[in-house]
Amino acid sequence: MEIINWNELFIPYEQTVDELIAKFKGIGKQFKKLNQHSPIENVEGRVKTKSSILEKTNKKNISLDEITDKIEDIAGIRIICRFVEDIDKVISLIRDRDGFDIKILEERDYITNTKPSGYRSYHILIKYPLIMCTGPITIKAEIQIRTIAMNFWATIEHSLRYKYNGNMPEELKNRLISSAEASFQLDKEMDFIRGEILEAQKITKIKNDTVDDILDVIQKLHNDVKLDNINELNKAFIELYQEDNLDKLLEFKQQIRVMANLYKLE
């Protein structure tokens, strides 16, 4: 058996992770640019560490020569969603890509079929075509899809499992199972009031965009026009902002836009 060149081994997996992160972050941005709710809150990625790979080869009795064939999650990304409902949307987005720029090999539903530990997540094993400087190759990778709450729990559980090396005290196991259930109940409650949450987020975005527009125009009136009463205009805006009345802010925005048009600033 030859000595493994780990740096060389990791190169295609690192590129796979980078490309998959870019793809799914890009999809998330598309939703936001279209002023739609994005089912993708965040995308993270990693390549397994050497230690983790060796631990898996030992546990599953895999020889080092078989690493790239039999270890399917050396490259992995994690798509984080706000709501449980969003997970299904992300799964559909991935299935739509099947045969285009990825090939789905297997799906594992640990949300419906929760692991005994309390772990919840949806896993999709894929093959990803990669163009390297040496030519085209195909890399196996894993996509995990979970909510923010599921991800928080899984991160804590992973750290504790690592600490106790598979010998976690029974009381701690039971507490983790209970906290996993409590976390899932929180997810379900968030799904129930999802409409209210999205409406609140929409209002916040409108307010932020309105404030940005107003301040941009005030800045232009100050820099380009040298308006005499710019301080009074700015003071009026601050007072309206402190009232926290969106309708009045929108009305003020229209007024200063008329002023900007008068001075041909827009």
Buried (B, 14 or more C-beta within 10 A) or exposed (E): EEEBEEEEBBBBBBBBBBBBBEBBBEBBEEBEEEEEBBBBBBBEBBBBEEEBBBEBBEEEEBEEEEBBEBBBBBBBBBBBBBBBBBBBBBBEBBEEBEEEEBBBBEBEBBBEEBEEBBBBBBBBBBBBEBEEEEEEBEBBBBBBBBBBBBBBBBEBBEEBBEEEEEEBEEEEBEEBBEBBBEBBEEBEEBBEEBEEBEEEEEEEEBBEEBBEBBBBBBEBBBEEBEBEEBEEBBEBBEEBBEEEEBEEBBEBBEEBBEBBEEEEBE
